[in-house]
């Protein structure tokens, strides 16, 4: 998974601030909530929801995508 500071998914352009395509799971933490979501393109995302709002902390490549190192 890669770290993200963007406002849209780098794979499909879905806005990070929009409702997630699919919620996979939710977990309460001492600092707020951790929400695992799946983007419309299939990318798995880790979002944190706290008193500052919701933001994507990390995301994977879309399902079926391969890295450059996998093709070597």
URGI-V81609 format. One record per residue. N is the residue number from 0. PHI is phi in whole degrees, -180 to 180 (* if undefined). Layout:
N|PHI / N|PHI
//
This chain:
0|* / 1|-114 / 2|-75 / 3|-136 / 4|-128 / 5|-74 / 6|-106 / 7|-138 / 8|-66 / 9|-70 / 10|-93 / 11|-134 / 12|88 / 13|-64 / 14|-63 / 15|-62 / 16|-80 / 17|-78 / 18|-61 / 19|-65 / 20|-61 / 21|-147 / 22|-90 / 23|-90 / 24|-162 / 25|-130 / 26|-140 / 27|-77 / 28|-130 / 29|-63 / 30|-94 / 31|154 / 32|-134 / 33|-109 / 34|-124 / 35|-93 / 36|-130 / 37|-120 / 38|-74 / 39|-60 / 40|-85 / 41|103 / 42|-67 / 43|-83 / 44|-125 / 45|-110 / 46|-114 / 47|-111 / 48|-122 / 49|-144 / 50|-67 / 51|-93 / 52|111 / 53|-115 / 54|-152 / 55|-82 / 56|-94 / 57|-155 / 58|-150 / 59|-96 / 60|-74 / 61|-61 / 62|-57 / 63|90 / 64|-76 / 65|-118 / 66|-80 / 67|-62 / 68|-69 / 69|-74 / 70|-91 / 71|-86
//
